[in-house]
Amino acid sequence: MAIIYGAKVVEGNWGGIVAMVNGLRFKTARDLFAAYPAASQDMKATPTDQPSLEFCRSLLASKVPEEAVTFCAYLLPDRAAVWWGHECLNHLTELLEEQDHRLLALVHDWVSEPLEHRSHAAINEASAVGQRTPAVWIALAAGQNGMSAYGDETSPQASSATARAVNAGILAGLARVALADRLSMLIAFVEMGIHLAEMEGARNLSDEPS
């Protein structure tokens, strides 16, 4: 799978990436919940000292596997979370309307090169839609996150809003999947998010001074 990220095409073999746990933003689930109090409002799961990725996968086996999507939306950096939402919906194209395809194209452009005018285009187009479709949520996440320079981390409040919008977009897309296929699709989406988190962790380690 190829992702366009940071204006570069990165060939990603999701299954072949080694987890760089020490490079993750949050080493444990408790760290994440401490940084984002909003996550406690959005999830019923009790935070533990389990490593973040293990905790995320454990949620898939819980009574509310959808919380794995929510947790992953908070775990990923804002721009990566928006891209994850884009990629999830890109696997549901036959279930989306034409307006969603237009919005996903705008999100794609913003993630590739997160310029301010692209974030404005995404949020303006999303705001013009009369209902909150899956891609509207992802475009709103890109738009509000794009208010900061190059989509980097903003305040916890702004990052929480981004996570909530990405979460809503992915879950809205999953709601359109046939019930018999929904859980397997949800698991695939979460694994995609986990591998993207691993890539972010590896990149963080490589950016550290030696």
N, C-alpha and C positions, 0 to 999 in steps of 0.2 A: 504494500500500500504506500502511496506517495502522499505526503502532506506538504502543503505550501505554508511555511511558517517562517516568519522573519524575512519575508521576501526571498526565501530560498526554497527550492524543492528538496525535500529530505525523503529518501527512500527508507521506509520503515518496515522491517520484518517484525511485527508485533511479538511473535512467539520467540524470537531470538534475542530479545533485549534483556540484559541482566539487570535486575533491580538494584539501583544505587540508593539504598535506604538512607544512608547518611547525607545524601544531597537533597532529600525531600524537604519541603517547607515545614512539614509537621511530622516529627518522628513517631509520635503516638497519637491515638485518637483523642486522648485528654488534652494534648497540646492544641489540637485543632479546635476543640470545643472552648478552650480557654481563650483562644484568639478571636473566635467568632461566636459570641453568645447567641446570635440569631440561629445558629445551627441547633441549639438546644430547643428552640421554639419550633423548628421545622421537623425535628426527629424525636421519636420516643425512646430510641436506643440510649442506654446509659454509657457514657464515655468510660473507657478503660485505659490502662497503660499498654495495651496491645499495640504493636507497630501499625501504623496507619493503613498500609495495604492489606495486612492480615485482617484488621478490623473491618475494612471495606468488603473483603470477600466473605467474612463471617455474616455480614448483613444479608448477603444473597441467600443464605440458608435460614434466615430468620422468618418470623411470621409476616414481616413486612419487607420483602426484598426490594421494594421501591426505595427504601431508605439508603440502599447502596448507591443509587443514582444521586440522591441528595448529598450524601457524604462526599462523593467524588466531585460533585460540583464545587464544594467548598475546598476540597483538597488541592485542586488544580489552580495555578495562577490564573488571573482573570482572562487574559488573552487566550491561554491554552484551553480554558473552560469553554470559551465561545467557540473555538475551533472544534472542540469535542462535540458540542451541540450541533454544529454544522455537519460534522461527519456522521453523527447518528441519524439525523434527518435525511442525509444523502442516501442512506440505506432504505429509506421509506418513500422514495420519490413517487411511486405509483399511488401512494395514499395521500399525496399532497395536491393542493390546487395550484393553478398557474401563478397566483400571487405569491404563494410560498416559494416557488422556484425563483421568482424575481428577487425575493428577499434573501434567499440563500446565496444568490449571485453577489448581492451587495455585501453580505457578511464575508464571503470568500475574498472579495476585493479588500475589505478592511483588514482581515487577518494577514493577507499577503503584504499589505503596506498600510499600516494603521494611521492614515492621515486624517486630520480633523474633518475635512469636507466629506470623507467617506463615512465617518461615523454619523455626521449630520444627515447624509443621504439615507443611511440605514434607518435611523430613528424617525425621519420624516416619512419615509415610505411605510414603515410599520405603524406609525400613528394614524396614517390615512386609512388603514384597514379597519373595518367596522367591528371586527371580532378578534379575539386573542387566539389565533391559530398557532400551531407549533412553531413555524418559522417567524411569526411576529415576535414571540418571546425571545428567540435567539437574536433577532435583529435589534430588539430593544436592549438586550444585554451588550451587544457590540456598540450600539449608539451611546449608551450611558457610560460604558467603560472608555469609549473613545474621547470623552471629555478631558481625560488626562493625557499627558504627552505620550504618544506611541503606545497607548494601551498598557502601560506598566502598572504596577500595583498602586492603588489609591488608598483612601481611608478604609478602615474596616467596614464602615457603613456602606460605602460604595461597592466594595468587594462583595459584601453580603447581598446587596441588590443584584449584582451580576450573577452570583451563584444561584439566587432564587429564580431569576429569569431563565437561566440555562436549565435548571432543574424542571421548571414548569414546561419549557419547550420540549424537552426530551420525554417527560411523562405524558404530555399531550399527544406527542407522536406515537408513543407506545399504546396509548388508549385506542388508537385506530387499527392496531394490529389484531388479527384474529386471536381470540382467547387461547386457542390451543397452541399458538406460536408465541404468545406474549412473553412468557417467562424465559424461553430460550433466547429471544431477542434482547430482553432486558439484561441477561447475563452477558451476552456478546457486547452490548454497549458498555457495561461496567468494565469488562475486561479491556476494552479499547481505551477507556479512561484511565485504568490502572497502568497500562503500558505507556500511555502518554505521560503520566506522572513519573514513571520510571525514566523516560527520556528527559524530562525536565530535571529530575534528580541527577542524572548523569551529566547534563549540561552544566548544572550548578557546580558540580565537583570539578569539572574541567575548567570552569571560570575562576576557581579559587587560586590564589597565588601559591606557587610552589615554594 
